Amino acid sequence: MTIDPAGIITDVNREAEALSGCTRDELIGAAFKNYFTDPETARRASNWRCAMKR
């Protein structure tokens, strides 16, 4: 997932769709905070990103 400086989602992958429960079309153009402010969702996203770096 990429976001612009204003916090608007500009691109997503399948994992971002799975984490949010929303489609690509629903996410792109939306505010990041509207979908990823729940601590558990943020934790899962962070853990996934860390796992991908290994």
Beta strands, then each sheet from edge to edge (+ up, - down):
strand 1: 2-3
strand 2: 9-11
sheet 1: 1+ 2-
end
